[in-house]
Amino acid sequence: MDNSKMDVELLDQALEAFENETGLELKLVSMEARPSVDATLVLEPRGPKYSAELKRWAPQANLGAMIAQLNKLPTPALLVADYINPNMADRLRDAGFQFIDASGNAYLKTQTLHIYVKGNKPSPVSSTSRKTSRVFGASGLKLVFSFLLNPDLVNHPYRTIADLACVSLGSVGKMLSALREQGYLVEQGKGKKRTLRRTRELLDRWVSTFPETLSPQLEIGVFESNEQAPWKSIKLSALEGCWGGEVGASILDAYLSPSMSLIYLPKDRLRDFVIQHRLKKASDQTRAAAGRIQVREKFWTDKLIGGSTGSGDVAPDILIYADLIASGDPRNLEAAERLYGRIEDRLQFD
């Protein structure tokens, strides 16, 4: 089933579930072609018009990423999801974001209406028909990341793609086929030149899936520095490392003053890094302190990076963006929005 049909199926199911649960009607005005809006809905009779974001695989998505996407919509925005669990429902409501899902869970608030339904179990259709494909597994995320950094890589030989993306050679063909099936890759002309498509959606999917799928596999450890602002003195380029998260964002854009340190580092350089900077394993008491340094394994090669970073000490912009979104911190979300413009200019979203 292609993505457009899946979107229509999701929307139909969510609208029907909302009406069955509340007795009220949300009516589809139009399916949108605008980049940031999937559909326009109206609450009958004479209710507000909502700019809708359709979200399949919502339970696997990062809440910060969903909030960032909803913030891009004209207000009032409405999240239409396959399933919103009770914890996610509370957090969306507390953040002021309205939603409906395919199981009848909903939060709508107008001047004359307040609806809040949570706790309905996933419906059989929503829980089985929209499983995340191999594209958004750990290896797939590495490959998509590489393509977003260097879109021309899609036309390189499979072995080159595998080497630069740090994935197995056997997985490349399968994942390229999956990208084609989902409409993210097209082949044109006699030479079947490959081109990425729907890069905005592909980036959003990558950002929302990264924290739960790939990031946990990259965690090396949390360390403690005697310095309160270790990013001011630590130089990473000699160790092939780079700053992610808040520090990386502050280097690319002085808007954000970092309070936490996140480093991406080759695993075999960890010992040198710890000894050189006299670090020690962080205790539970220091894990939230200013001198804390979180270390993750670097999962890409520097040969990939064109204009996607500001210097050798800084992680690629889309990774910093994902780190900021995953934090859910309001000031980080603001910094992420500023960084998004830079990414948009580079990728030239279609």
C-alpha positions, 0 to 999 in steps of 0.5 A: 500500500502506498503512502497516500492510500495509507494516509487516507485510510488512517484519516478515515479511521480516525474520523470515524472513531472520533464520531463514534466516541464523541457523537461529533463530526470532524469533516475533511475539507481537503487533502493538502499538497502544501509541504507542512499540512497533510489535510484540512478538517472542520469541526461541524457545525460551524467549528474551527478549521484544523491544519492536520498532521497525519502521523503513522507509527506514532507510538514509535515517534519521538514526542519532541519531533511531533511537537516540532512538526505541529509547531510548523502548522498554521493554527489551530493544528491537529495531530491525527495519529494511528494511536496515542497512548495515555502518557503521550495523550497527557503530554500533548494536552499539557503542551496545548496540542490537540489530537485524535487517533484511530482508536477514538482517543482525542483532545479538542479544546475550543471556546465552547467545547472541551473533549479529552478521551484517553485509554482506548486500546489500539484498534486491530487495524491501527496496531497491525497495518502500519509497521515501520519498514526496514528503512527506519530500522537502525541500519536503514536510519544510517543509510537515510542519514547518509543520503540526507547528508550527501544526496548524490550518494544514491547514485554511487555503486552499492559497495561505495554506499555501504562503506560510506554509510557504515552498513552491510553491502547486502542491506543496500539493495534491500533498503533502496528497494524499500525507499522506492516502494515508499516513494522516497526514491525514484529512478529516471532515464535510460541510466536509471538515475536515482533521485531522493523525493519527499525529502522533507517527510524523509527528514521528519521520519528520520528525526522522529525515529532516531531517538528510539531506534538508533540512538540507544545503540550508540550510547557509550557512557556518561562522564564527569569533567572538573570543568563546568563548561567543558566544551570551552576547552575540549578539542575533538577534531584530533580524535575524529569526534564532534559536538552534537546537541546543545553545544553543536547548535551553539557553534552553528548558531550562537542563539543557544547557550549550552547547559549539557555536553553531547559528543559523538566519538569513534569507539576506539578513541574513547580511552584516549579521550577520557585520559586526555581530559581526565574524565571519570564515570559520572555518578547518578548525582552528577548525571544532570550537572553542568560538567556532565559529558554524554558520549555516543558512538560516531556512526558515519564517515567524514567523507560524507560531510559536504556543507552539512556542518560548520567545522570539523568539531561539529556534528552534521546539522540534521543530527544536531537538529534531531538531538535538540528535538529529542530533548523536548526542551522548549529552548532547544525546540526554538533552536531546532526551528532556527537550524531547520531553515539551514537544513531546508536551504541545503536539501531544497525540500521538494 
